[in-house]
Amino acid sequence: DVGIFVSQSGETKDVLNALEAAGRRGMTGFGLANVVARREVATELLQHEVNPERLGVELSRLLNPTVAPGLRAGLAEVRGHLGESGAAGRVAEDLLAKLERPA
């Protein structure tokens, strides 16, 4: 399943409610890197999860020399999936084509 959530500021209450509802239904991977990789490459924090303690935990984890290489490898995998520049346009065209197909 794919959910598309749009907000100019990223703080629209309706979008946050939709993200939380999608999470309750088992949808994972809301950030671009995780969606492209189809697995968790980068930790995702929704607005209410961002606080000094959580940021400290995540930053400490990223600075851990045993974790950082895995993150770099995961992001390299995402870069490989995206291909040449213009990935956003290709994704938009693909989504539009899928939406225009009869069900």
C-alpha positions, 0 to 999 in steps of 0.5 A: 500500500502507498499513502501520499500525504501532502503539506506545505509546512509538514505540520498540518494537523490533518496530515499528522492524523493521516500519518498516525492512522496509516501507522496504526494500520501497519504502514511503515516507511513515510520518509523518501529514503525508506519508501524507496528502499522499501525498508528502514534506512533512516529513523523517521520521527514524526513531529510529536516524537521529536524532543531533545532526548529522542534526538540525543538517542538518535544522534548518538546512534548515528555517531556510533562507528558500528552504525554509521557505515550501515546507514551510508550503505543504505543511503547508497542503495537509495541513491542507486534506486533513484538513478540519474537526476530527475528522480522526482519527475520520474516518480510523479509521472509514474504515479500519474500514470498509475492513477489514470489507469482504470481500476 
